[in-house]
Amino acid sequence: MYIQDQLQEIRANIAAAEQRAGRPVGSTTLLAVSKTFPVSDIMHAYADGQRLFGENRLQEAMEKIPAMPADCVWHLIGPLQRNKVRKALEQGIALIEAVDSRKLAEAISRIAGELGTTARVLLEVNVDGEESKHGFTPESLQEEWAALTALPHLDIRGLMCIPAPTAEPEGARPAFVTLRRLAETLRNRGPLPLPELSMGMSHDYAVAVEEGATIVRVGSAIFGKRDYPAQS
Ligand SMILES: *Cc1c(COP(=O)(O)O)cnc(C)c1O
């Protein structure tokens, strides 16, 4: 079965990269990016033990979550509009990975407070400094850090990045290094442990693991080519 063969190969590749980097085997979590793929495909991954899935559009996630077994865990990896924060928190998104502005962070904290909960998030960093891209720049994140960490109902678990595509997997390494070092700087500053680094996709997840990724977001290498582009 294609999906299960792919999953097993990717898990082995992750373990090999962890060993190359001297990291404990099992210290990276594989997030299966299921956007655009039907529940029947996601069930094949589930049958092979996969429980963590990522969707980049809330609407699509909302359709799939009730259709899958309840022990699946869902991350939202795409941009989130402020007017959809309440829905995301109410509908069981375990981690909002792409918090790309202080305004969004503030809205999430406020609404989580209203719902009597704390929202788990990652902050998205624009590691290559392209103007068009979402996310905090490394500089703006440092500037906003005190304000972000003071938000009472936000549990900032770490950082994520979506670097510009590169021809070779190695091309992404500098971006991954930037994200890892930024997390180290912020950890030293305190007060958060920031355990998570979400980086690496189908093309370059092995390099990301070598550079310390704790979450790799892999879609097409598991499920195959997407027929239509996912919207964001
Ligand atoms: C689609 C997507 C991925 C997975 O991309 P693949 O190249 O299919 O592995 C990872 N992260 C984000 C944010 C995405 O939107």
The ligand as an ORCA input file, in Angstrom:
! r2SCAN-3c Opt
* xyz 0 1
  C       1.548     21.931      2.261
  C       2.404     22.272      3.418
  C       3.403     21.395      3.868
  C       3.702     20.058      3.212
  O       4.245     20.230      1.960
  P       4.830     18.958      1.126
  O       5.831     19.543      0.231
  O       3.666     18.349      0.433
  O       5.423     18.042      2.128
  C       4.136     21.758      4.974
  N       3.917     22.934      5.600
  C       2.975     23.802      5.209
  C       2.790     25.062      5.957
  C       2.186     23.506      4.103
  O       1.239     24.383      3.712
*
